[in-house]
Amino acid sequence: MTPHRLRVPAPSAPPLTGHLPFADAPDVPDPIEVTSRWLTRGGRPWFPVSGEFHYSRYPNGEWEEELLKMKAGGVTAVASYVIWIHHEEVEGRVRFDGDRDLRRFAGLCARHGLDFVPRIGPWSHAEVRNGGLPDWLLARACTPRTDDPAYLEPVRTWFTAIAEQLRGLDRAHGGPIVAIQIENELYDQPGHLRTLKRLAQEAGLSAPLWTSTAWGGVQLPGEELLPLYGGYPEAFWTEADGGWPDTCRKHFFFTHERDDEGIGADLRPTTVRGADPAPTDRFPWATCELGGGMAVAYHRRPRVEAADVGALGLTKIGCGSVWQGYYMFHGGTNPPGELTTLQESHATGYPNDLPVLSYDFQAPLGEYGQVRPSYHELRLQHLLLAEFGHRIAPMESVLPERLPAGQHDRDTLRWAVRTDGTSGFLFVTNHQPHEPLPDHPDTTFRVDFPSAPALTLPSTPVTVPSGACFCWPLRLDVAGLRLEWATAQPVCTVEADGRTVLVLAATDGIAPELALDADTVTSVVVPSGDGEFTPVNGRVLVTGLRPGTDALVEVDAADGSRVGLLVLDAATARTAYRGVAWGAERLVLCGDGVVFDGDEVRLHSPGAEPSFAVLPAPGSALVVEGGGVREEADGVCTRYTVGAGALTRTAAHVTLVRPSGPAPEPVTGVQGRASMPADKHVDTVAAEYRVDVPEELLRAPAGVLLRLRWTGDLARAYVGDVLVADQFYSGRVWDIGLDRLPAGELRARGLRLRVLPLAADAPVHVPGQVGDAWRAAGVGHAEWVVTRVWAVRTG
């Protein structure tokens, strides 16, 4: 057996510094700077995690709690398009009220220690009508997205309005704005990008970083804008019959190629060439659009699973990313519009028909704030970056000697190492969407370092299972202990019982092994009756652990420090949060949503008796208003269960009022793609259902979802004649938030559903469907799901 081998080259030259025209505000305590390989903040390598959340697509009364969910999920910076048509649909009436209150949203970010990245356009895309440009602007005699003075004049006015909203929120005034994005996906107008930056600065906008999307061979204006990259596990913008795009497939390989020529290619038929793209030796590898999910268009309806999102994110860290930016991290709903609907559509000349209202994006946090499995998957990685990102950011990405033979090679193991020349992190991705990758039996790795002994790990070959994705530490120093390697992924550290406890996540199918540098160890204690340790060649090997909350290895280090190594099983690790709770930083294990807010922790749970485990346990009892709390040991943690006994799921009464007629004849529009059926078909052909809404739910609608399992083509929900929710069928459940519906009208006129069938010959891609029964219009199951919020405090 030959180990998978990687040779780390001699350290490269130090990164370039001071070569880019970016400058933070003077006298800030933590100045942000950019080297050619990573970013720094306060003189320390900085690995930001940004997540997109469109404030104008979400109720403003819920912004604060949703931002806290994002923060608990490991997001450190919130990005948002400032969508022009949402603010000035009617010319001259610029609205920053209600859900459009940009200043309040940015202020909430600041209040909770989150950075803010406004993406000011003026063209955004964002699957918005006209890419965000108002209809009145396009009716003018001007050439949008150029230096045409007739276009720049209203842009200058718009930028001035944005600047007024954000006045005093820049870094010079202690504000949260760390970056501003100019335009979006503009490929061949570098001069116009420079002009837009100048207009924004003249309007009063300032930030240490000015950015631009950089995929598709973009031409940037010198080095004035920091290029940001992206990559998605799936795409709605490709052809219905095109299969899984190679431009998505590439993101599940370790590579040093940053560009993605596929994003937005439906609006740019060919990759722009003719000028050099942003030089990769001058800028760090930063991202703003790693796919946290994917929108669903009418002609193409991709399904994105948590494992797809997690594998893509982890792969990008292994490739060399120093800024993980997700689009979207939080879903939303399009505003209804005063003059028109505001979604991207064939009616406005765009190649894709999107739902009128839903912009859920299958995001980690959904359209109604639902906590999805992808949220837990990404949080596991973000905990790693919060703890060790300052070490990872300066590390170079090194690829193995044997590389996959092209993008369709499913047999070669995909792996890479981030390293500083003596230590590092080993990344493996053995998952991709649609086409499972095989097991890799008898696997070991050898990493040859230029200035330190080689590492061969683990001590006994393992099978890397199909679907496994992980990061293993190489020579990781933890509070005086050197962990030579571990076949488990570092999660975070927490102080408990006088020890620094390193939490690790096991991988299903791979036995955890910990190799400790014997020179840094004076004693090792493994869990009673579980695990053993053996001195081997200057190391102490810990094997035989059964991962879980009791798998704590206690180590006394040679320098007198005390260290614990807690190896959680894979499922439990994905329930891990870390935050300041009840006066100290703690590990919280909970499968539901958790937010940390001052002196309380709030659980968002649909469970009748939610529970969570804590390490270290608080010094006084925990109390929950409206419920009792039971306390019991859970390994080295303490588990608390809220004994509320509330009924959180119950069947919904849905009555068929009118069966559907025959499916409408398919119609094609822009680029020959299938168009959404006309409203007249929804009115006359769709099956219609009445939903009985219990009065007790109407009295307390917060957190209540109507969850529907349905089949057909498209579905819409109405209160009276007002459209309140919609979805294209892709096999996912359809959630409708009860608190988004007008209660008075709902009582008076009820909730109606209309579901259209799909024609057998419709040129529409719906993955994973067998036979034709799914094409028929029908609601198969309906239930009310109630997510309650429990505020947990110390007594």
PyMOL commands that set and color helices and strands:
alter all, ss='L'
color gray80, all
select helices_A, chain A and resi 55-57+60-72+84-87+98-100+102-111+129-132+135-138+149-165+171-173+190-203+246-252+265-267+306-319+346-348+373-392+518-520+570-573+670-672+679-684+695-699+738-740+743-749+773-775
alter helices_A, ss='H'
color red, helices_A
select strands_A, chain A and resi 4-7+32-34+39-41+44-46+49-52+77-81+115-119+179-181+209-213+226-231+286-291+324-327+332-333+358-359+396-398+415-419+424-429+440-448+455-464+469-478+481-486+489-496+499-505+514-517+521-525+532-536+539-543+552-557+562-568+576-581+584-589+593-597+600-605+611-615+622-624+628-634+637-643+649-651+653-658+687-692+704-711+714-719+722-728+734-737+751-755+778-786+788-794
alter strands_A, ss='S'
color yellow, strands_A
deselect
rebuild
show_as cartoon
